[in-house]
Amino acid sequence: MSEAITQPVPESPQEEKAAGPWREAWTGFKKSKAALFGAAIVLMFVLLAFAGPLIAPEGINEQDMSKRLMAPSAEHWFGTDDFGRDILSRVVHGARISLWVGFFSVIGSVIVGSLLGIIAGYYGRWVDTIISRLFDIMLAFPSILLAIAIVSVLGPSLQNALIAIAVINVPNFGRLIRSRVLSIKQDEYITAAKGIGMKDSRILFSHILPNSMAPVIVQGTLAVATAILEAAALGFLGLGAQAPDPEWGKMLSDARNYLRDAPWTMIFPGLAIMLTVLGFNLMGDGLRDALDPKMKS
């Protein structure tokens, strides 16, 4: 009597179709060493943000004028600033502020920009004209100047800097979603959904928006890097985080008078900004290559 041969049950076509695009994107992302390196940098700073007190237990605002402007040593790995505060502790805790501004400003931009873009692209006509002209007006101003103007009206603070950064990035996501909607709404399944009487809200949020998310994810990753740079620029100008918050741009501003005598006070916050922005840019490029079919050979 022959033994029964058991074979694995294959996945259903629906499961393969659902998992295929994202599994393929993950496979493509893993093939890029630069993207994985960027993801590792981002993960490192995220861990620093969450585990800051364990990595740098010294108080970020504890002043000791007897240790003022000490060079990097075994006691203070990154040296001390003009108030004798440990720079390592302030850089580590600054990661939490910069990532918080970067992530939440982009989330706000994505929500508002996607909502305006999807309405403009789907309904068209005068609605599209008004929203598109609004985007054009906002994009006519250099982003940092528009951010400075918004913070000047609202008042210098970290929260207002976050709002300003979110506002100036809305047109980028709005125009991106609008272009995707203009393309997708011509597809046959959208025409069929309209034909059976499906509500516009369901078509927008159940069919069009999910199929427009791939470029938004890529743009969002790159926008976090830009938001961190813009937050640092506002902090450097005194319009972002205020003393004694250890925001990287504010640290650079406070240390500019000691560039010759104590260059480490600027080097380490500057390196933190550079590495974080580099990590998000590399990861964003990898996601673009993985999610955009046009980039695949």
Secondary structure, 3 states (H helix, E strand, C coil): CCCCCCCCCCCCHHHHHHHHHHHHHHHHHHHCHHHHHHHHHHHHHHHHHHCHHHHCCCCCCCCCHHHCCCCCCCCCCCCECCCCCEHHHHHHHHHHHHHHHHHHHHHHHHHHHHHHHHHHHHHCHHHHHHHHHHHHHHHCCCHHHHHHHHHHHHCCCHHHHHHHHHHHHHHHHHHHHHHHHHHHCCCHHHHHHHHCCCCHHHHHHHHHCHHHHHHHHHHHHHHHHHHHHHHHHHHHCCCCCCCCCCCHHHHHHHHHHHCCCCCHHHHHHHHHHHHHHHHHHHHHHHHHHHHCHHHCC
